Amino acid sequence: MPKRSDVSQLVNHQTAIAGVTENDSYMNDFNAGDRALSVFFLPFGSAGGPHLRFSTYNAGGDNVDIDIEVDPSEIDGAWNWIYFGYSSTSHKVFAAYKGEHSDLKVKMESNVVHNNPEKLHFKVGTPA
């Protein structure tokens, strides 16, 4: 018989959807650029329900890690559109989500500085 999971175990579990790294490693080694732009699915986000976490870094400020959470209205059994981008000219990151039958949700963070990368690697479904 399957063992029931405690809610506290589920809250900390996240799954990587996709990400961009500026380095050779995508793992969380605390090096700026390891996870330059990453999107994670959390079955239980900060508000209790499923969330998408958009993560990046800020090489030009006190807050190095930047996480933006978006509450997807519909995540299972529906088409979802996700966008996460960085503008080096305006120093902003943009996170957007649109479900098949829901309104567009956009969040933005200003004053974000990324390193000038020599290379970029795109990863799909990588370890969280």
N, C-alpha and C positions, 0 to 999 in steps of 0.2 A: 504494500500500500504506500502511495506517495506520502512524503512527510510535508506537513503544512509549513509554509514559510512565515516567519514573523514579519510584521509590517516594517520594522526597522531594517530588516535585511533588504527589502524591496526598495526603500527610499534611496539607498546608496547605489543601486545598480543603474548603470547607464550603458547605452549601446552606441557606438560610433556609427554615424551614417556616412559621412565623408569628410575629407579635410585636405588642406594644402599645407605642406611643410616647405620651409626655406632651407632646411638642413638635410643631412643624409638620414636622420632618424625622425620618425613620426611619434615616437614614444615620449612620454612626459618626463623628460630629463631635466626640466626646469631651465632649458636653454631657450633664449628668445628665438622664435621662429620655428621651433619643433612642431608646434601646432599653430601656424600663422592664422589660419581660418579653419575652424572645425565646427561641425554640427553633430550634436548628440541627441538621442532620444532617451528621456527619463520616464519610466512608467509612473513614477510618483514624484512630481516636481515640488517646488516650494509651496504651491497652493493646494497640494494634495492629489491632483489629477495628473494625467500625462502632460508632459512639457517637452519642448525642444529647447536645447541649450546651445547657443551660438557662442563659441569661445575664441578669443584672440589675445594678443599681447600688446603692451604699450611700452616701447623702448624709450619714450621721452617723458615719463612721468613717475610719480610715486606708486601708483597702482599699476603693477606690471600685468596682472591677470585681469582680463575683462570678460565677464560672462553676461550674456543677455538671454533671459528666458522668455519664451513665447508660448502661450497656451493655445495649442491647436484645437479648434472647435471639433474637428473630426479627423481622426488619424487612422482608424481601422476601416478597411473596406471602401476607401474613397481615394480619389486622386488628390495629391497634395503638391503644391508648388512651393519650393524653398529657395531663397536667395540670400547669400551672405557675401558682402563685398567690402573692399577697402579702397578708399581714394587717397592716393599719396599727395594730391594737390590740395585737397581740402582737409586732410587729416581726420577723416571720419570713417566709421564702419557702419554699414547698413545691414540690418537683419529683417527679412520679410518672410511672411507665411501666408498662403492662401489655400484654403481647403476647397474641395469641389463645390460645396454649397455654402461657403462662408465668405465674409468680407475679408479684404486684404488687411493684414496687420503688419505695420512697419515700426521698427524701433531703430534709433540711431544713437551713437556715442560720438562726441566731438573730442578734439585735442588728442587724437590717437596717432602715434608715430611708429611706423614699422622700419626695420632696417632695409637697406637697398639690396635686395637679394640678387645673387649671381645665378641662381637656379630655383625652380619651383617643382615640387612633386605633388601630384594629385593622387589621393588614396580614397578608395571606396570600401566601406565596411571594415575599417581597420580596428585594432583593439582599442578599447577605451582606457 
